[in-house]
Every structure is written in C-alpha cells, then in structure tokens.
Amino acid sequence: MAPTLELRKGVQVVFRNPADDGWQQGELVHGSSTGEEWLVKNRFGKYWVAVTQLRPAEGPQPGHQL
C-alpha cells in the first residue's frame, strides 16, 4: 500500500520541479490560501507546487511517532 501524504508544515516530500522537469526532495513550508498549492523549500530554493505534484518522501517523517 502506498504511503499517504500528510499536508502539514515540516513534512518531507518529493515533488516534480517545473523548472527542470525532474523530481526533487523538499520540505513543506505552508499551504496557499486555496489549499491547492504548498510552498516547498529545499537547497535549491522555494517553489509553489500543486498538491497533485507532491509525493511522500521515503522513510520516517520528523515528529512522526511509529
């Protein structure tokens, strides 16, 4: 079963970067007022990414109890 994506600040995600059409890993910063996009940051910068382009990163999430 595929892991579910938690849309909350600090969650690590994999996203499709529209600038280079590749997948990158980043951290959710905050959602847009409409909830359709999230600001995602990583070492390359910050990007507004549509929720449909976000995937959960592999491994345990920060602040997540097993």
C-alpha positions as CSV (number, residue, x, y, z in Angstrom):
1,M,0.0,0.0,0.0
2,A,1.3,3.5,-0.9
3,P,2.1,5.8,2.0
4,T,-0.4,8.7,2.4
5,L,0.8,12.3,2.1
6,E,0.4,14.4,5.3
7,L,-0.1,18.1,4.3
8,R,1.5,19.9,7.3
9,K,4.5,22.1,7.9
10,G,7.8,20.2,8.1
11,V,6.8,17.1,6.2
12,Q,9.4,15.8,3.7
13,V,8.1,15.4,0.2
14,V,9.2,14.5,-3.3
15,F,7.9,16.9,-5.9
16,R,8.1,17.5,-9.6
17,N,10.1,20.7,-10.2
18,P,8.5,22.6,-13.1
19,A,11.8,24.5,-13.8
20,D,13.8,21.4,-14.8
21,D,11.1,18.7,-15.2
22,G,12.8,16.5,-12.6
23,W,11.9,15.1,-9.2
24,Q,13.4,16.8,-6.1
25,Q,13.1,16.3,-2.3
26,G,12.0,19.2,-0.1
27,E,10.1,20.3,3.0
28,L,6.6,21.7,3.2
29,V,6.6,25.3,4.5
30,H,2.9,26.3,4.2
31,G,-0.2,25.9,2.1
32,S,-1.8,28.5,-0.2
33,S,-5.0,30.2,0.9
34,T,-6.9,28.0,-1.5
35,G,-5.1,24.8,-0.4
36,E,-4.3,23.9,-4.0
37,E,-0.6,24.5,-3.6
38,W,2.1,24.3,-1.0
39,L,5.3,26.2,-0.7
40,V,8.2,23.7,-0.7
41,K,11.8,24.5,0.2
42,N,15.0,22.7,-0.5
43,R,18.6,23.5,-1.0
44,F,17.8,25.0,-4.5
45,G,15.2,27.4,-3.3
46,K,11.5,27.7,-2.6
47,Y,8.7,26.6,-5.1
48,W,4.9,26.8,-5.1
49,V,3.9,23.2,-6.0
50,A,0.4,21.9,-6.8
51,V,-0.8,19.3,-4.3
52,T,-1.2,16.8,-7.2
53,Q,2.6,17.0,-7.8
54,L,3.6,16.1,-4.2
55,R,4.5,12.6,-3.1
56,P,5.6,11.4,0.4
57,A,9.3,11.1,0.8
58,E,10.6,7.6,1.8
59,G,11.5,7.0,5.5
60,P,10.2,8.3,8.8
61,Q,9.0,11.9,9.0
62,P,10.2,14.4,11.6
63,G,7.9,14.5,14.6
64,H,6.1,11.3,13.5
65,Q,5.7,8.6,16.1
66,L,5.9,5.0,14.9
